[in-house]
Amino acid sequence: MLTFLLWCILLVLCWPLALIALLAYPVVWLFLLPFRIIGIAVGGALHLVWAVVMLPFFVARRLARI
């Protein structure tokens, strides 16, 4: 919502720049999409490594309660 309000203000102040931003937004989004996918994959891999490293501690804690 904030982005839309900022775009409306830009439209009032400088409409050619607002139209250029409106047309460039999908191109920029497509350009940044691979980086977003790589970030999701790296985040998932780091969570997996963290889970594997912490598994013995979780098991030991669970066994200590019994």
C-alpha positions, 0 to 999 in steps of 0.5 A, spaced: 500 500 500 505 504 501 508 503 494 502 505 491 501 511 495 508 513 493 507 512 486 501 516 486 505 522 489 510 521 484 505 521 478 502 527 481 509 530 481 512 528 475 508 523 471 513 521 466 518 518 471 512 515 474 510 512 467 517 510 466 517 506 473 511 503 472 513 500 465 520 498 468 517 495 474 516 488 471 523 488 467 526 489 474 522 484 477 524 479 472 531 481 473 531 480 480 527 473 480 533 468 479 537 472 485 531 471 489 530 463 488 538 463 489 537 466 496 531 461 498 535 455 496 541 457 500 537 459 506 534 452 505 541 449 505 543 453 511 537 451 515 538 443 513 545 444 515 543 447 522 538 442 523 543 436 522 548 440 527 543 441 532 540 434 532 545 430 537 543 436 542 536 435 541 536 428 542 540 428 548 535 433 551 530 429 549 533 423 552 535 427 559 528 428 560 526 420 560 
